[in-house]
Amino acid sequence: MLQKKQGEKSQIKEGEYKVATAAKQITLQDRILQIDHIQARRFAKLSGAPMEIATEGIIRHLRACARMDVNPDASAVREIIDDALNGRRVFAETSNDLLAA
């Protein structure tokens, strides 16, 4: 195990990667707000079953985007909210959704 000497700074060299994690958890509402403020307002107006459907769909979308290392799509969030308002659960099933995240 390597130990740093006191006062020694670690630097990232070219070709090296560091893994960083989020320092603070945020609410789903705030995360949607970062994607698109219009969809965040629409999501905030949901209640009952449509809110549960939209929440599940948006969380699945965010997990898929994180797995593929791409930015979440505002149009996908819009479609998820539209489908939730119409009472449709539209998402791809995986064999083990709980472990896929």
PyMOL commands that set and color helices and strands:
alter all, ss='L'
color gray80, all
select helices_A, chain A and resi 28-35+37-44+49-68+74-85+97-100
alter helices_A, ss='H'
color red, helices_A
deselect
rebuild
show_as cartoon
